[in-house]
Amino acid sequence: MIIIFFGAPGVGKGTQAALFAERMGFGHLSTGEALRNAIAAQTDIGKLAKQIVDEGKLVSDDIVTKIVEETLAQPKFQAGTILDGYPRTIGQATALADILHAKGQSVAVVVNITVDQETLVQRLLARGRKDDNEETIRARFAVYENETAPLLDFYAKTPNLIKTIDGEADVETVYSRVKIAVEGK
């Protein structure tokens, strides 16, 4: 089973993805972590990614997708896979569909966690990270709206694939909502 966790910055998708993966025995693929692992392992694609990162550039969709493909081949992802932070663009979503199709698989459910944007701004500001100022946070939302949110239309083409979850609650309540949505799939 392939599950994508989706939502704006700060909705708690990483927290919920990790919790769901741990409790269900699924592999949790966070693209940031997979990228760091590929660089550390010095795989061919990891070496290429390191060079790009060292130059201060963004890693292309093709490279991120190759890292995801390598990671999905690992045994821990065979029982089920939680994707967190991937895909982020229509190009990545199309590439993922091709990878899964070649394996006779498809995305089972897209868990779309929603929280009011002003609540998210306050939530992110409360984290107290150095790079979390209001201007930076709002810029991240703009990128999300322009580049990532269109994925909802992409996945909406498949009936009942998207399950929208209200993320304005404590972690366990949101987890219960996610679990019910996924099990109802």
C-alpha positions, 0 to 999 in steps of 0.5 A, a space after each residue: 500500500 502506497 500512501 502519500 501524506 499531503 498538506 501545507 507547511 506546518 500541518 503536521 504531515 511529517 509527524 502523522 506520517 512517522 506515527 502511522 508508519 511506526 504503528 502500521 509497520 510501513 516504511 516512511 520515506 521522507 525525501 529530505 532524509 532519503 536525500 541525506 542518506 543517498 549523499 551519505 552512502 555516496 551512491 552515484 545519484 547521491 554524489 550528483 545530489 551532493 554536488 548540486 547541494 554544495 553549489 547551493 542549488 535545488 535538486 531537480 525532480 529527476 534526481 529526487 525521483 531517482 533517490 525515491 526509486 532507489 529507496 522504495 526498492 529497500 526491503 523495509 518498504 515492501 509491506 507498505 510505504 508512507 511518502 512524506 514530502 514527495 511528490 511536490 510537483 506534477 512532474 514528480 507525481 507523474 514520475 512516481 506513477 510511472 515507477 509504481 506502474 512498472 511494479 504493478 502498484 499505484 497510490 492507494 490514498 492521499 491523506 490531505 491534512 488541512 489547517 487554517 493558514 493563520 493557525 499554521 503561521 502561529 504554529 510555525 512561529 511558535 517552533 522558534 526556529 531561526 528561519 521561521 519568521 513570518 515573511 519566510 513562512 508566508 513565502 513557503 505558503 506561496 511556493 506550496 500554493 503555486 507548486 504543490 497544491 495543484 497536485 490535489 487536482 492531479 490526484 482528484 482525477 482518481 475517484 475517492 483517492 484523496 481523504 481530507 483530514 482536519 489537522 486542527 487537533 492534538 496529535 492522537 486525534 488527528 492520527 485517529 482521523 488518518 487511520 479511519 480514512 486510510 482503513 476506509 479506503 
